[in-house]
Amino acid sequence: MRRELGVLVACMALASCKRSRPLGPDATLTFTKDGATVRALPLSELAKAIPPETVSGFDPYHRKPKRFRALP
């Protein structure tokens, strides 16, 4: 009974997730400490310093290969 409840809660959580959308050119990675912004790096600046790569792997939950862009 307890396991079935856990599976039900996990399924409900997954069903409520929103699908992510691609980041725009104005996307920013923000570092904060105690609620204050310490530093913000625009995606365009990060991509100049670290070339983006396509990363792929098998997703065991969806049972199919997945690909995404990353700054390794």
Secondary structure, DSSP 8 states (H G I E B T S, - for coil): -HHHHHHHHHHHHHHT--------TT-EEEEEETTEEEEEEEHHHHHHHS--EEEEEEETTTTEEEEEEE--
